[in-house]
Amino acid sequence: MRGPRIDDPDLPLRLLFDRWPEAAAVFLSRKMLCLGCPISPFHTVMDACAEYGIDEAAFRADLRAAVAG
């Protein structure tokens, strides 16, 4: 069984932060309050980007770069 993938469109933010804590910096640099939000177990990257009006493709590229090191 494979583990979670950073590009999984259904990946809840809470799981993303648990698996890749370094991804939090990408959210915080954009002043996104997803880290610690009670909705993060239910929201995805797509939801967060829509909520904050952020280009999802560019945001995901930044996430991949952050977790790649």
KOLTIRO-98393 format. One record per residue (C-alpha): residue number from 1; x, y, z. Coordinates in nm, 2 decimals. Example, Ala and Ser with C-alpha at 12.3 -4.5 7.8 and 13.67 -1.06 7.14 Angstrom:
BEGIN
{lumlo=1, xx=1.23, yy=-0.45, zz=0.78}
{lumlo=2, xx=1.37, yy=-0.11, zz=0.71}
REM end
This chain:
BEGIN
{lumlo=1, xx=0.00, yy=0.00, zz=0.00}
{lumlo=2, xx=0.13, yy=0.34, zz=-0.10}
{lumlo=3, xx=0.15, yy=0.63, zz=0.14}
{lumlo=4, xx=-0.01, yy=0.97, zz=0.07}
{lumlo=5, xx=0.11, yy=1.18, zz=-0.23}
{lumlo=6, xx=0.16, yy=1.55, zz=-0.20}
{lumlo=7, xx=-0.03, yy=1.60, zz=-0.53}
{lumlo=8, xx=-0.33, yy=1.39, zz=-0.43}
{lumlo=9, xx=-0.63, yy=1.63, zz=-0.49}
{lumlo=10, xx=-0.82, yy=1.46, zz=-0.20}
{lumlo=11, xx=-0.54, yy=1.49, zz=0.05}
{lumlo=12, xx=-0.67, yy=1.67, zz=0.36}
{lumlo=13, xx=-0.45, yy=1.95, zz=0.48}
{lumlo=14, xx=-0.42, yy=1.79, zz=0.83}
{lumlo=15, xx=-0.26, yy=1.48, zz=0.67}
{lumlo=16, xx=-0.04, yy=1.70, zz=0.45}
{lumlo=17, xx=0.09, yy=1.89, zz=0.75}
{lumlo=18, xx=0.14, yy=1.56, zz=0.95}
{lumlo=19, xx=0.33, yy=1.39, zz=0.67}
{lumlo=20, xx=0.52, yy=1.70, zz=0.53}
{lumlo=21, xx=0.56, yy=1.95, zz=0.82}
{lumlo=22, xx=0.79, yy=2.16, zz=0.59}
{lumlo=23, xx=0.49, yy=2.23, zz=0.38}
{lumlo=24, xx=0.35, yy=2.46, zz=0.65}
{lumlo=25, xx=0.61, yy=2.73, zz=0.55}
{lumlo=26, xx=0.44, yy=2.76, zz=0.21}
{lumlo=27, xx=0.11, yy=2.83, zz=0.37}
{lumlo=28, xx=0.25, yy=3.07, zz=0.63}
{lumlo=29, xx=0.45, yy=3.26, zz=0.37}
{lumlo=30, xx=0.12, yy=3.35, zz=0.20}
{lumlo=31, xx=-0.05, yy=3.43, zz=0.53}
{lumlo=32, xx=-0.28, yy=3.14, zz=0.50}
{lumlo=33, xx=-0.42, yy=3.04, zz=0.84}
{lumlo=34, xx=-0.47, yy=2.67, zz=0.75}
{lumlo=35, xx=-0.22, yy=2.54, zz=0.99}
{lumlo=36, xx=-0.41, yy=2.48, zz=1.31}
{lumlo=37, xx=-0.75, yy=2.56, zz=1.16}
{lumlo=38, xx=-1.02, yy=2.33, zz=1.28}
{lumlo=39, xx=-1.14, yy=2.27, zz=0.92}
{lumlo=40, xx=-0.80, yy=2.14, zz=0.80}
{lumlo=41, xx=-0.90, yy=1.78, zz=0.85}
{lumlo=42, xx=-1.16, yy=1.84, zz=0.58}
{lumlo=43, xx=-1.01, yy=2.10, zz=0.35}
{lumlo=44, xx=-0.77, yy=2.01, zz=0.06}
{lumlo=45, xx=-0.51, yy=2.23, zz=-0.11}
{lumlo=46, xx=-0.78, yy=2.30, zz=-0.38}
{lumlo=47, xx=-1.02, yy=2.43, zz=-0.11}
{lumlo=48, xx=-0.75, yy=2.64, zz=0.06}
{lumlo=49, xx=-0.64, yy=2.80, zz=-0.27}
{lumlo=50, xx=-1.00, yy=2.88, zz=-0.36}
{lumlo=51, xx=-1.06, yy=3.03, zz=-0.02}
{lumlo=52, xx=-0.76, yy=3.26, zz=-0.05}
{lumlo=53, xx=-0.77, yy=3.33, zz=-0.42}
{lumlo=54, xx=-0.44, yy=3.16, zz=-0.49}
{lumlo=55, xx=-0.34, yy=3.00, zz=-0.82}
{lumlo=56, xx=-0.34, yy=2.63, zz=-0.73}
{lumlo=57, xx=-0.09, yy=2.51, zz=-0.99}
{lumlo=58, xx=0.17, yy=2.76, zz=-0.87}
{lumlo=59, xx=0.09, yy=2.68, zz=-0.51}
{lumlo=60, xx=0.13, yy=2.31, zz=-0.57}
{lumlo=61, xx=0.47, yy=2.37, zz=-0.74}
{lumlo=62, xx=0.58, yy=2.56, zz=-0.43}
{lumlo=63, xx=0.47, yy=2.27, zz=-0.21}
{lumlo=64, xx=0.66, yy=2.02, zz=-0.42}
{lumlo=65, xx=0.97, yy=2.23, zz=-0.40}
{lumlo=66, xx=0.94, yy=2.27, zz=-0.02}
{lumlo=67, xx=0.91, yy=1.90, zz=0.05}
{lumlo=68, xx=1.18, yy=1.81, zz=-0.20}
{lumlo=69, xx=1.43, yy=2.00, zz=0.01}
REM end
